[in-house]
Amino acid sequence: MWNRDLDVLVPMWQGADDIRVRDGAAALGDLTAPATQRLTVPVPPGGSEREDGVRHRAAVVDAYRAHRDVLARHRPRRLLTLGGDCTVEVASVAHLAGHYTQRLFVLWIDAHGDLNTPASSPSGTAHGMPLRLLLDADADGALPAAGCLCPGQVALVGVRDLDPAEVEYAHQHDLTVLDSATLGAHPTRLAALPPPDAAVYVHLDLDVLDPSALPAVAVPTPGGLTAAALAGSLSALRARHQVVGVGITEYVPQLPHDQQVLVDVLNALGLA
C-alpha cells in the first residue's frame, strides 16, 4: 500500500469541456483504499463561453483556487489527486514543488502533451494546458500559471497526439519523451527516467491506455499501452523510487469497460 497524507477528489469537468469526467473522481475514489484523510474540493457547477481563449475559464480558475487553498491548509507531503480533468494537476504539482523544489520529478503519463497555451490551443480547453502552466510562469496570462518546474524535472510518457505548437515547445526545451511504443516494448524504461534521489509525481491520464484496454476516457487515442505494460512499468517505478504524489484523471465511468483494468493499474500504484 502506498502511504500518503491526503486524498483530494476534484470533480472538475470544465477543463475538458466534458461533464462526463465529473463522475470520474468519485468512481476512482470508490476503487482506492482511502488515506487517513480524504476531501472533495468544491467545484463550481456551471460553465461559460470561451473567455481569453479558454472555455469555462472562470470555473477553471475558481476550482484551482479552491484546490490550492485546501492544500495550503492541510500541507500534505504525499498526495493523491483524483479528477476530473487534467487541469486539476496544476494545484497538486505546484503544492508538492513547494516542498521538494528541485528534487520533484514529474512523469506526465498521458496520450497528450498538455503543453498548449490559450493562444496555441485549437480547442480552448484548459485540460490541454496544465503542463505548460507548470513549466511556464508566463503561459499567456489567461489562467494561473505556476511556473514551478524546469524542463529537466519532466518526462512525457506515452504521448502520441501532440499539436504542432506542443511539438515545437517540447523540441525547443529538450523535454524527455518516452513514447508508448517504446514503453510498451520495454516497461522498465519508466523507472530509468527520474534521478536516483528524485521525489516522483505520477500524473496518469487514463487515455495513455489503448482504447482496446480502456475506452472509458474523455479522449480515447489509438496506439496506447496495454494494461499489463502500464501496470508493469508503474510497479517497477515504485520499487525503485520515492513516489510522493499521484494524480489520476479523465476517467468516464459511464462508458462500458472492464473495471479490472483499472484495478490492475491501481494495484500497481499501491492504491487498491
C-alpha positions, 0 to 999 in steps of 0.5 A, spaced: 500 500 500 502 506 498 502 511 504 500 518 503 497 524 507 491 526 503 486 524 498 483 530 494 477 528 489 476 534 484 470 533 480 472 538 475 469 537 468 470 544 465 477 543 463 475 538 458 469 541 456 466 534 458 461 533 464 462 526 463 469 526 467 465 529 473 463 522 475 470 520 474 473 522 481 468 519 485 468 512 481 476 512 482 475 514 489 470 508 490 476 503 487 482 506 492 483 504 499 482 511 502 488 515 506 487 517 513 484 523 510 480 524 504 476 531 501 472 533 495 474 540 493 468 544 491 467 545 484 463 550 481 457 547 477 456 551 471 460 553 465 461 559 460 463 561 453 470 561 451 473 567 455 481 569 453 481 563 449 479 558 454 472 555 455 469 555 462 475 559 464 472 562 470 470 555 473 477 553 471 480 558 475 475 558 481 476 550 482 484 551 482 483 556 487 479 552 491 484 546 490 490 550 492 487 553 498 485 546 501 492 544 500 495 550 503 491 548 509 492 541 510 500 541 507 500 534 505 507 531 503 504 525 499 498 526 495 493 523 491 489 527 486 483 524 483 479 528 477 476 530 473 480 533 468 487 534 467 487 541 469 486 539 476 494 537 476 496 544 476 494 545 484 497 538 486 504 539 482 505 546 484 503 544 492 508 538 492 514 543 488 513 547 494 516 542 498 521 538 494 523 544 489 528 541 485 528 534 487 520 533 484 520 529 478 514 529 474 512 523 469 506 526 465 503 519 463 498 521 458 496 520 450 497 528 450 502 533 451 498 538 455 503 543 453 498 548 449 497 555 451 490 559 450 493 562 444 496 555 441 490 551 443 485 549 437 480 547 442 480 552 448 480 547 453 484 548 459 485 540 460 490 541 454 494 546 458 496 544 465 503 542 463 505 548 460 502 552 466 507 548 470 513 549 466 511 556 464 510 562 469 508 566 463 503 561 459 499 567 456 496 570 462 489 567 461 489 562 467 494 561 473 500 559 471 505 556 476 511 556 473 514 551 478 518 546 474 524 546 469 524 542 463 529 537 466 524 535 472 519 532 466 518 526 462 512 525 457 510 518 457 506 515 452 504 521 448 502 520 441 497 526 439 501 532 440 499 539 436 504 542 432 505 548 437 506 542 443 511 539 438 515 545 437 515 547 445 517 540 447 523 540 441 525 547 443 526 545 451 529 538 450 523 535 454 524 527 455 519 523 451 518 516 452 513 514 447 508 508 448 511 504 443 517 504 446 514 503 453 510 498 451 516 494 448 520 495 454 516 497 461 522 498 465 524 504 461 519 508 466 523 507 472 530 509 468 527 516 467 527 520 474 534 521 478 536 516 483 534 521 489 528 524 485 521 525 489 516 522 483 509 525 481 505 520 477 500 524 473 496 518 469 491 520 464 487 514 463 487 515 455 495 513 455 491 506 455 489 503 448 482 504 447 482 496 446 484 496 454 480 502 456 475 506 452 472 509 458 476 516 457 474 523 455 479 522 449 480 515 447 487 515 442 489 509 438 496 506 439 496 506 447 499 501 452 496 495 454 494 494 461 499 489 463 505 494 460 502 500 464 501 496 470 508 493 469 512 499 468 508 503 474 510 497 479 517 497 477 517 505 478 515 504 485 520 499 487 525 503 485 523 510 487 520 515 492 513 516 489 510 522 493 504 524 489 499 521 484 494 524 480 489 520 476 484 523 471 479 523 465 476 517 467 468 516 464 465 511 468 459 511 464 462 508 458 462 500 458 469 497 460 472 492 464 473 495 471 479 490 472 483 494 468 483 499 472 484 495 478 490 492 475 493 499 474 491 501 481 494 495 484 500 497 481 500 504 484 499 501 491 492 504 491 487 498 491 
